Amino acid sequence: MTTKTRFRIMPAALLCLIPLMASQAMAADGAALYRGKCAMCHGPAGAGRPGAFPPLAGRVGQIAGNPDGKAYLAAVLVNGLHGPITVDGQSYKGFMPSFRALPDEDIAAVLAYVGTLGNSAAPAGMSAQDVASVRAAPMDAAAVQAKRAALQTAHVIP
């Protein structure tokens, strides 16, 4: 291979690497996504707002430790959650919007980050594939509520 040929191949090879490097640089940042999409309701540390928005800190990681709990958490972000719920004996009658427009990677990153709030142990990992499998079976508000009730009865949701 001549020097002239090498200099033609090298720029082409570098151009092929740019999209790969860009996609890694743009990988979902769960903390930033949480601050931009969730913190205004659930608070910067996930403590919630009494009567309006439930606490997430110390709960999400625990719920995600169970495969059904992990699927439920993804279902809440993909489908939203409407209607009354009880968390730690406190009633909430809020409205959690659907974040269906976010890519699976972003939803997984937010859930992985929120799982670290208030926990000393590492939370169960959430992957884009976990979110994609939930997204493939859309749920209405009643189905999300029914899933929550079943998981509370099974003590998956504290």
Buried (B, 14 or more C-beta within 10 A) or exposed (E): EEEEEEEEEEEEEEEEEEEEEEEEEEEBBBBEBBEEBBBEBBBEEBBBBEEEBBBBBBBBBBBBBBEBBBBBBBBBBBBBBBBEBEBEEEEBEBEBEBBEEBEBBBBBBBBBBBBBBBBEEEBBEBBBEBBBEBBEEEBEBEEBBEBBEEBBEEEBBE
